[in-house]
Amino acid sequence: MKSSIFIVVVLSLVSCQKKVELLEIPKDLTEVEAQEAQQLMATHCYICHSPTASETEGRIAPPMVAIKARYLMNNATKEEFVSHITQFVENPTTENAIMYGAVDRFNVMPKQVFPEGVVQKIANYMFDYQIVEPSWFKEHWESSGNGQGRRKGKGEWLQSGKKLGVAEKTKTYEEIGLEYALATKAVLGKNLMGTIQSKGTKHAMEFCNAEAIPLTDSMSTYYNAKIKRVSDKNRNPNNKANAEELNYIAQFKADAVAKRESKPVVIEKGNQVQFYYPIPTNTMCLQCHGTQVKPEVTKQILKLYPNDLAVGYGENEVRGIWSITFEKK
């Protein structure tokens, strides 16, 4: 099955031939606002649109800079750029796609729901500022075609936008916890999506059963932290939430219903820090956790997890949380 990617083609594709309603775009972002949007991009986009994955191996979606470059070809104004990206994310389809090579390679991203205003903030930031660019991208852009199968090259590449200053500062415990959660999410997501793309959803269950916890444990060792994914409706008994974790799952579920951007919870306990952050569902998750799971997948789930509880979810629901414990720095 060629199911793919999250925000991959997500921000990649909106038909520039299709008329969209232009949004009211705010003034240029301040550096503080840009830093917030930069973090939102890392949180919501990099699991698929990694800026560090190689061009040919291990990549499951185009980098965000490729999306920026392609959209700027047909959307000269900020209003057009942000509006096309935002409205594509609301309705990602093959018909709306302009990054034909990416769709060919990765398929169109599954539809997912983002907290109110998040996609606009990310697109606004992409237009105003330079974003992370893989070392191979310049050569790729200059040698590739115009997105319709013709290899004529798109011309010399020089990324537009201001450079965002990098402030020298000590990371907060919230930033440290997010780093651990998002890095682990990226490792799990990359391996899971690669399995779905190459072998299909049924075989992805075998990957989760055999590799999800060992991979998470390896990230715990790497960061010298205790990293867990827990749920009130667990599939693996080892992912069952305790009483304190259940309270925060309920809190994050309330945020999702209200379409609020959830903020990490950070609790200092003596020399340690406890960090909680939600794990929301999207269309990709629903292949194994939704209300209409294919019979062969359900059969495999019950074979591996006879007491499974982790089904019946819809889009953008909290399936569980990251529960991470680390020593104070």
Buried (B, 14 or more C-beta within 10 A) or exposed (E): BEBBBBBBBBBBBBBBEEEBEBBEBEEEBEEEBBBBBBBBBBBBBBBBBBBEBEBEEEBBBBBBBBBBBBBBEBBEEBBBBBBBBBBBBEEBEEEBBBBBBBBEBBBBBBBBBBBEEBBBBBBBBBBBBBBBBBEEBBEBBEEBEBBEEEEEEBEEBEBEBEEBEEEEEEEEBBBBBBBBBBBBBBBBBBBBBBBBBEEBBBBBBBBBBEBBBEBBBBBBEEBEBBBBBBBBBBBBEEBBBEEEBBEBBEBBBEBBEEEEBBEBBBEEEEEEBBBBBBBBBBBBBBBBBBEEBBEEBBEBBEEBBEEBEBBEBEBBBBBBBBBBBBEEE
